[in-house]
């Protein structure tokens, strides 16, 4: 290990130390010793590793590792029935300092952040953009909003950074639109063939056992394909409703943009639309 790298930053040192730490704790749980001795030894391991985690002296690190591996060997031997190692541990553990055998202090956990501060609530109706714009008067320069689209979902870009609640609404709408599209594909490519096969199987069973097919005038229960067709109709109606709602919202937003633009021109401002083109510098 290079001398300019602290041991706590060295990967081989960290791997060896963590492996020895876990091995000692696992052997402490299975050694044939009284519970008081096992608790005291496990506490001593935790406290010793915690106190010497920032040790940098190679000589002291060598002594610490040697002592740890020696205790680990005695624990393994005691688990295998070696009476000499068991007697050594029984005589060694009571000689440990009392401060080392105490349970390590519990670190105070930081309380979780208040979830109410992270709630991205929508604006109340009296402050919604579509209800308060255009502003009749502004204190400074009028900022005309820009009508933008996020994969077909219209919204007004008022400035940067984008409000978190607007990002949440756009994300939820796009996720819901994707769910509707996935349901449409699943109904057409998965459930519709299964429904057709189920009806074919019902016809075979009815013909084989001379059963009534149940398609008489008094039977109101839909067939397999009729149920899938109804689900497809509901899915299509939901998609059409969402698209129509987006078109209405886009018209309202475009009207706000036009009104804000007209007010800005009346106030003597210059409105630039589109991307700004950078002209090359003439030599």
Residue pairs with C-beta under 8 A, 6 or more apart in sequence:
1 7
1 10
1 12
1 13
6 56
7 13
7 55
7 56
7 61
8 14
8 53
8 54
13 61
16 65
17 49
20 65
20 68
20 69
20 72
21 45
21 49
23 72
24 42
24 45
24 68
24 71
24 72
24 75
25 42
25 45
25 46
27 72
27 75
27 76
27 79
28 38
28 41
28 42
28 45
28 75
29 38
29 42
30 79
31 38
31 75
31 78
31 79
31 89
32 78
32 79
32 81
32 86
33 41
33 78
33 86
33 89
33 90
33 93
37 89
37 90
37 93
40 93
40 96
40 101
41 71
41 89
41 93
41 96
41 101
43 100
43 101
43 102
43 103
43 104
44 93
44 96
44 100
44 101
46 104
47 99
47 100
47 101
47 102
47 104
48 64
48 100
50 104
52 60
52 64
55 61
55 64
73 85
74 85
74 88
74 89
75 85
75 89
77 84
77 85
78 85
78 86
78 89
93 101
120 164
120 165
120 168
121 165
122 128
122 165
122 169
123 129
123 165
125 131
126 132
129 145
129 156
129 158
129 256
130 249
130 252
130 253
130 256
133 145
133 156
133 256
133 259
133 260
134 256
134 259
134 260
134 263
135 142
135 260
135 263
136 263
141 269
142 260
142 263
142 264
142 267
142 269
143 158
143 159
144 257
144 260
144 261
144 264
144 271
145 156
145 157
145 158
145 253
145 256
145 257
145 260
146 156
146 157
146 257
147 154
147 156
147 157
147 250
147 253
147 254
147 257
148 154
148 155
148 156
148 157
149 155
150 170
150 174
151 174
151 177
152 177
152 246
153 170
153 173
153 174
153 177
153 246
154 246
154 249
154 250
154 253
155 166
155 169
155 170
155 253
156 253
156 256
156 257
176 242
177 242
180 235
180 238
180 239
180 242
181 239
183 235
184 232
184 235
184 236
184 239
187 228
187 231
187 232
187 235
188 232
191 228
191 231
192 225
192 228
192 232
194 224
195 223
195 224
195 225
195 227
195 228
196 224
196 225
198 224
199 223
199 224
199 225
202 213
202 224
203 213
205 211
206 212
206 213
214 221
215 223
222 230
261 271
264 271
265 271
